[in-house]
Amino acid sequence: MRKEFLPFTKPSISEDDIQAVNNVLRSGWLTNGPQNQELEKALCELSGNKYAVALSSATAAMHLLTKAMELGPGDEVILPSMTWVSMANMVVQSGATPVFCDVDRETLLATPETIAEKITPKTKMILPVHFAGAPFDLDGVRKVAGDIPVVEDAAHAAGTYYKGKHIGSTGTAIFSFHAIKNITTGEGGLFLSDNEKLASDIRAWKFHGIGVDAFDRQNKGRSPQAEVMFPGFKYNLTDICAAIGVSQLKRLEQINAKRRELAMLYRELLANIPEIRPLADPEGYDFTHAWHLFIVRVDSPKLDRNAFMNELKAENIGTGLHFRCCHLQKFYRETYGFTPGVLPATEYNSDHICSLPLFPDMTADDVQDVVDAIKKVLA
Ligand SMILES: *Cc1c(COP(=O)(O)O)cnc(C)c1O
């Protein structure tokens, strides 16, 4: 057994990242300023999209989007129940109704079919997830959506490409830079859109509803005379954080190449363990996987998923659960009356998935340790 605990994830922090933070601390300007501008520019360059707004989290981006799109009672937002529950929470906060769709059982991706069956005249937004770093079928989803806005949850998708284009190249996408994501700022998020009005509204909503936010290099801040247009929030990102993201993005290809290498090794070593089934690749379109997570389904008569996670922990192997489905959690059950059985593929996975350790500083030996421990606990 391993001597040292192998966590399920660990951020990849380089000396350059540390130096970037040092530079901000020495610069005399700590909150949103030039590094935010750099981060926004870098995401526009990576994706090819037009407008980016750096924020304190992806959840904040979703909160602001519900405001900017004026979602409220009577409106419906379709999203997979297999998502991080903060996105559903923000829909609820707006007064709109979250309408959970199922996912493909083998990829955890919402599909044009699972989405189409939930569309009603009240649907105001569709929010699928590029899950674990694999893209959902964007063209197919846009086709069934028609005029309904599709917002891409790209929290797992830094470095994900769909049909040759980086996620977020057109339309609206939300990225997260939380500490476990492929690119991190500690905590952080980013709103990306080709809709100028929406992006400028998000920019105002993020900072008290004040019209002007742009860091003015001459004034070192905004004009103190700027007025509140509506009662906004305070979801700006500090430059201390943004600088980490700017530095990390320079290594995105490298970071994801390492993740991919480890994921391929997992696939190879797990291939003849029938009780452990990794997710499948989506089919029918060309894509590049960002390998945010390496998820397997635990299907063993000897031990269930929770026991599997506990026994691996006793072997000094950390694991994660991405995600426990939203619709069967206490608030959602009690508020909307969901009962087991309504979203079969989601519920099967919610009960069986487990994320194995995957981060750029892991080695092939670490992967072997995980697989050895898995064999041991299944024996
Ligand atoms: C992490 C995550 C979010 C939220 O990101 P934060 O920056 O932590 O708010 C949203 N959706 C998905 C699918 C996520 O994994």
The ligand as a MOL file (V3000), in Angstrom:
LIG
                    3D

  0  0  0     0  0            999 V3000
M  V30 BEGIN CTAB
M  V30 COUNTS 15 15 0 0 0
M  V30 BEGIN ATOM
M  V30 1 C -17.2370 23.8600 -10.5870 0
M  V30 2 C -18.4940 23.8910 -11.3560 0
M  V30 3 C -19.3480 24.9920 -11.3540 0
M  V30 4 C -19.1830 26.1470 -10.4230 0
M  V30 5 O -17.9690 26.7830 -10.4460 0
M  V30 6 P -17.5890 27.8100 -9.2810 0
M  V30 7 O -16.4970 28.6230 -9.8940 0
M  V30 8 O -17.1150 26.9840 -8.1280 0
M  V30 9 O -18.7770 28.6050 -8.9500 0
M  V30 10 C -20.4310 24.9850 -12.2050 0
M  V30 11 N -20.7100 23.9370 -12.9820 0
M  V30 12 C -19.9360 22.8390 -12.9970 0
M  V30 13 C -20.2890 21.7060 -13.9060 0
M  V30 14 C -18.8200 22.7590 -12.1590 0
M  V30 15 O -18.0740 21.6550 -12.1350 0
M  V30 END ATOM
M  V30 BEGIN BOND
M  V30 1 1 1 2
M  V30 2 1 2 3
M  V30 3 2 2 14
M  V30 4 1 3 4
M  V30 5 2 3 10
M  V30 6 1 4 5
M  V30 7 1 5 6
M  V30 8 2 6 7
M  V30 9 1 6 8
M  V30 10 1 6 9
M  V30 11 1 10 11
M  V30 12 2 11 12
M  V30 13 1 12 13
M  V30 14 1 12 14
M  V30 15 1 14 15
M  V30 END BOND
M  V30 END CTAB
M  END
